[in-house]
Amino acid sequence: MKKLYSLFFMIFAAVYVCPAQQRQQVTLTAEDSVRNLIEALPEVKEKDHVYDSLTNRKQNIIIKITPPDSAVPMYHVEAGYQGNNRFQPHFYFYVDLAGNMIYIEDLERGDRTTLDEWRARRNQAKDKK
């Protein structure tokens, strides 16, 4: 009889837990995917670490996302520091989720390029110094 109660309890627990796990699943939006992509970039992580250490773990990098519209068909993302009265962006990204591409505004050259090309340009500039 004790085994029967144990079996009944285990079946009841399994049936009760399964719907609870299904309710806990969260669907990621496109903006969540964009945020995760940008937060994972080494350049953004580096700036985040700097702000974290300078402000004694009170301030992190802020990511502002503007969804695509008729003028800009990609997500526009600004990553920077939120001061007392203003937002100071460090990076301007454009994310094409459908094409799986990240573009960045190269402020030194004044153009928009792929992230890989921008990194190559930065490495060339460092090598010349």
C-alpha positions as CSV (number, residue, x, y, z in Angstrom):
1,M,0.0,0.0,0.0
2,K,2.9,2.3,0.8
3,K,4.3,1.7,-2.7
4,L,0.9,2.5,-4.2
5,Y,0.8,5.8,-2.4
6,S,4.4,6.6,-3.5
7,L,3.5,5.8,-7.1
8,F,0.4,7.9,-7.0
9,F,2.3,10.8,-5.5
10,M,5.0,10.6,-8.2
11,I,2.4,10.6,-11.0
12,F,0.5,13.5,-9.4
13,A,3.8,15.5,-9.0
14,A,4.8,14.9,-12.6
15,V,1.4,15.9,-13.9
16,Y,1.3,19.0,-11.7
17,V,4.9,20.2,-12.6
18,C,4.6,19.9,-16.4
19,P,2.0,22.6,-16.9
20,A,3.8,24.9,-14.5
21,Q,7.0,24.5,-16.6
22,Q,5.0,25.4,-19.7
23,R,3.7,28.6,-18.1
24,Q,7.2,29.7,-17.3
25,Q,8.4,29.7,-20.9
26,V,8.9,33.2,-22.1
27,T,8.8,34.1,-25.8
28,L,11.6,36.4,-26.9
29,T,10.7,39.3,-29.1
30,A,12.8,40.6,-32.0
31,E,14.0,43.4,-29.8
32,D,15.1,40.9,-27.1
33,S,17.1,39.1,-29.8
34,V,18.7,42.4,-31.0
35,R,19.6,43.4,-27.4
36,N,21.2,39.9,-26.8
37,L,23.2,40.3,-30.0
38,I,24.5,43.7,-29.0
39,E,25.2,42.9,-25.4
40,A,27.3,39.9,-26.5
41,L,29.7,42.0,-28.6
42,P,33.2,42.2,-27.1
43,E,33.3,46.0,-27.7
44,V,30.1,46.5,-25.8
45,K,31.2,44.2,-23.0
46,E,34.4,46.1,-22.6
47,K,32.6,49.5,-22.2
48,D,30.1,47.9,-19.8
49,H,33.0,46.6,-17.7
50,V,34.6,50.1,-17.7
51,Y,31.3,51.7,-16.5
52,D,30.7,49.0,-14.0
53,S,34.1,49.5,-12.4
54,L,34.2,53.3,-12.5
55,T,30.8,53.6,-10.8
56,N,31.3,50.9,-8.3
57,R,28.8,48.5,-10.0
58,K,26.0,51.2,-10.0
59,Q,26.0,52.0,-13.8
60,N,26.2,49.8,-16.8
61,I,26.1,50.5,-20.5
62,I,22.6,51.5,-21.7
63,I,21.2,50.1,-25.0
64,K,18.5,52.0,-26.8
65,I,16.7,50.2,-29.6
66,T,14.6,51.8,-32.3
67,P,12.5,49.4,-34.4
68,P,12.6,49.4,-38.2
69,D,10.4,51.8,-40.0
70,S,9.9,53.0,-43.6
71,A,13.1,55.2,-43.5
72,V,15.4,52.6,-41.8
73,P,14.6,49.0,-42.6
74,M,16.8,47.7,-39.7
75,Y,16.9,48.0,-36.0
76,H,18.8,51.1,-34.9
77,V,20.7,50.5,-31.7
78,E,22.6,53.1,-29.6
79,A,24.9,51.8,-26.9
80,G,26.3,54.3,-24.4
81,Y,26.4,55.9,-21.0
82,Q,23.4,57.5,-19.3
83,G,24.7,60.5,-17.3
84,N,22.6,62.7,-15.0
85,N,21.1,64.8,-17.7
86,R,22.0,63.2,-21.0
87,F,22.7,60.0,-22.9
88,Q,26.2,59.7,-24.4
89,P,26.3,57.1,-27.1
90,H,29.5,55.2,-27.9
91,F,28.3,53.0,-30.7
92,Y,25.6,53.2,-33.3
93,F,24.6,49.8,-34.6
94,Y,22.1,48.7,-37.3
95,V,20.9,45.2,-37.0
96,D,19.4,43.2,-39.8
97,L,17.8,40.2,-38.1
98,A,16.5,38.7,-41.3
99,G,20.0,38.9,-43.0
100,N,21.8,38.1,-39.7
101,M,24.1,41.1,-40.1
102,I,25.3,43.9,-37.8
103,Y,26.4,47.2,-39.2
104,I,28.1,50.0,-37.3
105,E,28.6,53.7,-38.0
106,D,32.3,54.3,-38.4
107,L,32.6,57.8,-37.0
108,E,36.2,58.2,-38.1
109,R,35.4,57.5,-41.8
110,G,31.8,58.8,-41.8
111,D,30.2,55.7,-43.2
112,R,28.2,52.6,-42.2
113,T,30.0,49.3,-42.6
114,T,29.8,45.7,-41.4
115,L,31.1,45.0,-37.9
116,D,33.8,42.8,-39.3
117,E,35.1,45.5,-41.7
118,W,35.0,48.1,-38.9
119,R,37.1,45.8,-36.7
120,A,39.6,45.2,-39.5
121,R,39.9,49.0,-40.0
122,R,40.5,49.5,-36.2
123,N,43.2,46.8,-36.3
124,Q,44.9,48.4,-39.3
125,A,44.9,51.8,-37.5
126,K,46.4,50.2,-34.4
127,D,49.1,48.5,-36.4
128,K,50.1,51.8,-38.1
129,K,50.7,53.4,-34.7
